Amino acid sequence: MDLYDEVIKRYGSEGVEAGSAATIAFGSLMNLYVELVAIGADDLSSQAIIDDFRSAVDRPSYMGHAYTCDGQQMGGDLPAICAPQQILTQMTDGELEQISDWIDVSALVVPEE
């Protein structure tokens, strides 16, 4: 959180809410950074990054739910989804409020018959 707070202080917080795309994008960028460091500059390639993420099983996520990228998190229908767990928020009178704990979105997807 210290790094996130520093970035917000340096670049501004106008329009940035706790559950906003900016917050999620920052966390995703930090997850990518961790993987790039783990691969190392000498072995870095597009395929190495893809393989590294595809091997992720319950890997910690920056300010988020651990992720697994086996392509099956949403029953195989959305193979790019690595962490279908989400927190629901609601905007009321200009304030963003968390209204749930972590939920597993994949459990809400009903297969078509």
C-alpha positions in Angstrom: 0.0 0.0 0.0 2.9 2.4 0.6 3.9 2.3 -3.0 0.3 2.8 -4.2 -0.1 5.7 -1.8 3.1 7.3 -3.0 2.0 7.0 -6.7 -1.3 8.6 -5.8 0.5 11.5 -4.0 2.9 12.0 -6.8 0.4 11.8 -9.8 -2.8 12.9 -8.1 -6.0 11.1 -7.0 -8.6 13.1 -8.9 -11.2 10.5 -10.2 -9.4 7.6 -8.5 -11.8 5.5 -6.3 -10.9 2.4 -4.3 -12.6 0.1 -6.8 -11.8 2.0 -9.9 -10.1 0.9 -13.1 -7.1 2.9 -12.1 -6.6 1.0 -8.9 -7.2 -2.4 -10.7 -4.7 -1.4 -13.5 -2.1 -0.4 -10.9 -2.4 -3.8 -9.2 -2.2 -5.6 -12.6 0.9 -3.6 -13.5 2.5 -4.5 -10.1 1.7 -8.2 -10.7 3.3 -8.0 -14.2 6.4 -6.3 -12.6 6.7 -9.2 -10.1 6.6 -11.7 -12.9 9.1 -9.8 -15.1 11.6 -9.7 -12.1 11.0 -13.4 -11.5 11.8 -14.3 -15.2 14.8 -12.1 -15.3 16.1 -9.8 -18.1 18.2 -12.6 -19.7 15.2 -14.9 -20.2 12.6 -12.3 -20.9 10.4 -12.9 -24.0 6.7 -12.7 -24.8 6.5 -16.5 -24.5 8.3 -16.5 -21.2 5.7 -14.1 -19.8 2.8 -16.1 -21.2 4.2 -19.3 -19.8 4.9 -17.8 -16.4 1.3 -16.5 -16.0 -0.1 -19.8 -17.3 1.8 -21.7 -14.6 0.4 -19.5 -11.8 -1.5 -21.4 -9.2 -2.8 -19.4 -6.2 -0.2 -16.8 -6.9 -0.4 -13.7 -4.6 -1.9 -10.6 -6.3 -1.0 -7.0 -5.4 -4.0 -5.7 -3.4 -6.2 -8.4 -4.7 -7.2 -12.0 -4.6 -4.7 -14.7 -5.4 -4.9 -15.9 -9.0 -4.6 -19.1 -11.0 -4.1 -18.7 -14.8 -4.8 -22.3 -16.0 -7.5 -21.0 -18.4 -10.2 -22.8 -16.4 -11.2 -20.1 -13.8 -14.5 -19.4 -15.6 -15.1 -23.0 -16.8 -12.9 -22.5 -19.9 -15.3 -20.0 -21.5 -13.1 -17.0 -20.6 -9.6 -18.3 -20.5 -8.0 -14.9 -19.9 -9.7 -14.6 -16.5 -7.2 -15.5 -13.9 -9.0 -14.3 -10.8 -12.8 -14.3 -11.0 -13.1 -13.4 -7.3 -14.3 -9.8 -7.0 -15.6 -7.4 -4.4 -18.9 -5.6 -5.2 -19.1 -1.9 -4.6 -21.9 0.6 -5.0 -21.8 4.4 -5.7 -24.3 6.3 -3.5 -24.4 10.1 -3.5 -20.9 10.2 -5.0 -19.3 7.9 -2.5 -18.0 4.4 -3.3 -19.0 1.8 -0.7 -17.9 -1.8 -0.5 -21.1 -3.9 -0.2 -19.7 -7.5 -0.2 -16.7 -9.5 0.8 -14.9 -11.5 -1.9 -17.3 -13.4 -4.1 -16.5 -16.1 -6.7 -18.0 -14.7 -10.0 -17.5 -18.1 -11.7 -20.0 -19.7 -9.3 -22.6 -17.2 -10.6 -22.1 -18.2 -14.2 -24.8 -20.7 -15.2 -23.9 -22.8 -18.2 -26.3 -22.6 -21.1 -28.3 -25.8 -21.7 
